Amino acid sequence: MSDDAAFVDLLETLFGGLTRSPPWEAFLRALAAATDTTYATMLIGRGCAGIDAHVTPDADPERTQQYRQISEADPFVGLPEGQVVSFSDFVNHIPARFQDWMDVARTGQILGVDLYRKPDISVRLRLTRDDSTRDFGTVEKALLERLIPHLRIALDLHARLTTTQAESQLFSSAMADLAVATLILDRGGRIMRRNAVAARMLEDGAILTEQGGKLDLRTHAAAKTINHILSHPPAAGEESQFEIAMPGGQMLHGRARAVPSSAYGDGAWVALFLADQTRPAGPSGDTLRDRFQLTRSEAALALRLAEGAALADAANELDIAYNTARSHLRAIFAKTGTHRQIQLVTLIRTVGNIQAI
């Protein structure tokens, strides 16, 4: 693997596989081929004990399960962080249970490296050869050593990706149940994403619907309003407010926010947030004060946020300074046990739904 082009190919399988499921198999196959190894294995767990993920491409699943059952007997653990070590150089005594497994698996030569990532992730990379083959040499050891800094980066990226995906799913689930319809449109009015509330409004068709994948407004005035927003979107980081007349004289209150094109592709343009008039009303200020021991000012701010207002807009509506609103919000977080606005809004809407039952 002295050829830099071959090493770059190996790195491509490492980083290119981070978004795939499972993420490590292509890299481990490529690593096994590059080192003339029977198996390349990655074991990931918390701390030094336990295995949360055991990835050995093309291995017999039964053999993998057998290892998991006796993994506590494996003496080839706790290697010096970031150092490539061979089994024969590290292990002085092999427990009988593990020796039996090695004999059945015909595992004779093992080369490994352990990496530890914050907060307490332990990653073991192992190269295994059949006991009838030659020992690992300096070439294989040098390759692993060269890979270590890239492995650290890849592991950190994968942890960040999985955390972000999990948070996104949680927040999306929470937002889908709020009484605020969310639509993301491209510059031509094509609907790129909608939450559950928006889907109900489109299906109802009282004021807006979907035609050929695009947002279609029922009245000329509403269409004119939305078309103006699409042709003159808010500046990055800013919002614009608007109203659309509903049948019966009610007003549908909305906000528009620019969406970075990189988030949804070149066509992304604007996100619309519309207050759904068909959902049950939220809790009263008295309910919030009784339930969470909020002051009158804190309850009023919490209600505005639950209705979909941004903190700055809520401060303007309540005629209080923005810094005062921030101070109220910190107190509300502390009293409700929440840490972010989306958590707070979800909690308040839940309280409102409970009161309506």
N, C-alpha and C positions, 0 to 999 in steps of 0.2 A: 504494500500500500504506500510505497514511496511516491507513486504517481499522484501529483496534486489534483489532477482531473478526477481520478478515482475517489480521492478523499472528498472532493466537492460533491460528487454524486452521492456519497454516503451521508453527507450533511443534508443534502436535499431530501433524502428519505427521512431523516431525523426531524427536520423542521416542517417539511411538507405534510407529515403525518399527524401533526398536532391537532388538526381540525377533523380528523377522521375518527371513526369509532369501530374498533378500538384503535387508539392512537399510535401504539408502539410496534405493531407487528411487522410492518414493512421495513422499518429500521432494523429490527432484530434479525430479520431474514437476510438483509443486506450485510449486516455485521457478521453473521455466521458464515456467509459466503466469502467475505473478504478475509476471514481468519481461518478458513478451512476447518470450521467448527461444526460439531454435530448439532448443538443447540446453543442459542443465545437467549438468556433468560433475564427478565426484569421482575424484581419483587419489590412491591411498594407497601409500606405500612406505617403505623404511628410508633415513633420511638424505636427501640431495639427489639420489641416483641410484637408478634402478630403480623399477619399478612393480609392486607386489604385487596391487593391485586397481584396476580401471578400470571405473567405473560410469557409463554414459551411457544412460539409459532411452530405448528406441525408436530408437536409432541403428542404422545398418546394421552388423552384426557385422564384415563385411569391412573397412569403413572404420575401425572401432575397432582391428582387428588391424593395419591399415596404420599407424595412429598409433603403436602399440606398437613397431613395427619401426623407426620413425624418431624415436622420442621423444628420443633423445640429441641430436637436432638442434634440438629445441624451444628457442627463445631466451627464451620466456616462463616462466622458472623462477627460483627463488631470490629471490622477491619479499620485500620487508621484511615480517617476520612481523606478521600481523594488520592489514595495510594493504591497502585495496582499490585496485587499480591497473588501468589500461586498457592493452591491448597497445600501442597507438600511442604512449602516453606513456612506456612502459618500454623498448621495443625500438628500437634504432637500426639494427641490421643483421639481416636475415633470411637465414639460410643457404639456398642454392638448393634443396636437397632439401626443406626445410620449406616454402619458398614454393611449390614444385610441389604439395605435399600440400594447402596452403591453397587453391590455385587449383582443384584437383579437388574438394575438399570444399566449395568456395564459402564458406570461412570468412573473413569480413572483420572483424567486430567481436568482440573478446574482452575480457571483464572478469573479473578474478581476484583471489583472496586466498589466501595461503599460511599455514598454521598448523602449528606444530611442537609435538608432544606428547612427553613423556618415555616411554621413554628416548631413542629416536631416530626417532620416527615423523614423517614428512613428509606433510602433507595439502594437496592443491591443489584448490581449488574454482574452476571456470571456467564462465562464461556465454558462449555463443557465438551470434552472429546471422549470418544470411546476409549476404553482402557487398552485397546490393541493398537492405538495410534501413537504417534510420537508426542513428546512433551511440548508444551508451549515454550516458545523461545523469545528472544529479544524483539523480534519483528512484531509479534502480536501484542507484547507488553507496550511497545512504543506507540502502537496504534491506539490502544486504550488510553494511554497517557495524553495523547494528542486530542482525543475526543472529550476529555473531562471538562474543560471550560465550556464547550458547546453543550454538553449534557446538562450542566448546571443551568445555563440559560434556557434550554428547552424545557427542563422540569419546572422552572419558575414561570415560564410563559404558559405552560399547560395548566398549572395551578391557577393562574390568573384567569385563563379562558374558562375553565370549569366553574370557578367562583362567579364570574360575570354572567355566564349562561344560567346558573342556578338563580342568581338574584333577578335576572331579567324575567325568568319564568314566574318567580314569585310576585314581582311587581306587576307583570302583565295580568296575572290572575286577579290581583287585587284591583287593578284599574278597570278590568272588564266588568266588575260588579258595582262600580261607582255610578251615580246618577249623572254622569257627564259623558256625552257621546264624543268619541274621538275619531276623527277622520284624517288620514294623511293623503294628500292629493299631489299629483304632478301638475306641471304648469298648464296642461290641457284639461284639467279637471278629472283625470282618471284616478279612481280610488285605488290606492296602493295598499292601504291597511285600514282596518276598522276594528273597534272593540265591540263587545256584545251589545252595549246600549245603542251604538250607532247602527248596528245590524237591525235591531228592532225598529228604529226610527225609519230606516230605509224600507223595511218590509211593510210598515204601516202606511207609508206613502202620503201622509197628510200634508207635509210641506216639502219633503225631499225624498227622492227615490234614486234608483240606479238604472241607467239605460246604456247598454253596450259597454259596461264596465266604467262608465263615467257618472259623476254626480249630476243629477237632474233636479232642478228646483221647480216647484209647481206654479209659482207666480213670477211674473215679470220682475217685480221689485226684488224678490229674493234672489233671482238669477243675476240681476244687475249688481246686487251687493257682493255676491260670491265672485263673480267675474272680475269685479274691481279689485278684490283682494288678491286674486290670482295674478292679475296683471300688475298690481302695485303691492307686492308682499311687504310685510314689516322688515325692517333691517335686522341683521343678525343680532340675537340677544334681546330683541324688543318684541312687543305684542301690540296688536290693535284690537279694539273691541267693536262689536257691531250688534245689531238687532235685526231680527226677521219677524215680520208679522205672521202670526199663526191664525188659522181659521177660528172664528169666534172672538177675535180681538186680542188674544194673548200674544205676548212678545217672547220670541225665542232669543235668549241672550247668548252671545258667542264671543269667543276670542280666537285670534289667528296668530300663529307663531311660525316663523321661518324654520325650515328643516335643512340642515347641511346636506348638500347633494351627495357627499360621500356616505351618508347613512343609508340611503335607499337607492343609490344609483343616480345617473345624470338627470333623471326626470323629477326627482323629489323637489318640492317647492314650498309647501305650506301645510301646517297641521291646524285643523279646526277643532275647537272644543265647544260643544253645544250643550246647554242645560236641558236635560230631558224633563219635559213637563208631565210625563205620564207616570214617573216613578213616585213612590210615597215621599212625603216631605221628611226632612231630617228632624232630629230632635229639637226641642225648644231650648232656649237659653236656661230656663229653670231646670230642665232635665239634666243638662250638662253641669250646672252648678251643684245640684244635689248629688249627681253620680260621681263627679271627680273633684268636688270642692273647689271649683273655679270661681274666680271673682266675676263680677258682672262684665267687666271689660274683657277679661280673658275668654269668657263664654261667647261674647259677641264676635271676637276675632276668630275663635274656633269655628263658629257657624259660617262666617264668610269664607274661610278656607275650605270648609266642607262643600260649599256651593261652587267651588272651582276657582275662586279668586286667587291671584298671586298675592304674596305678602304685601308688596308695595301698594297694589290696588286696594287691598283690604284696609291698609292704614289710611289711604285717602278717603275711602268710604266712611270710615269711623272717625275721621278728622283727628287722627293722632299722628305723632311723629313716627317715622320709619324705625328709628332706634327704640322707641317705646314699644312698637309692635314686635320687634325682635326680642325685647325683654319679656313681653307677654308670652311669646311663643316658647321661649326657654322654660318659663314657669309651667306652661301647658304641657310640654314634653315631660317635665318632672312629675307632674300630678297624674298624667295618664299613662306613664310608663312607656311612652313612645320615644323614638329618636329621630324620625324623619317625618316630613309633612305627609308623605303618602301613607305611612303607618297611622298617623293621626287621623287623616281623612277617612281611611278605611274603618277605623275604630268608631268614629262619629257616625258614619253611615250605618254601621252595624247597630249602634245604639238606636238610631232612627228607625230601622227596620223592626227591631225588637219592640219598640214602643207602638209601632203600627199594627202589630199582630194582635 
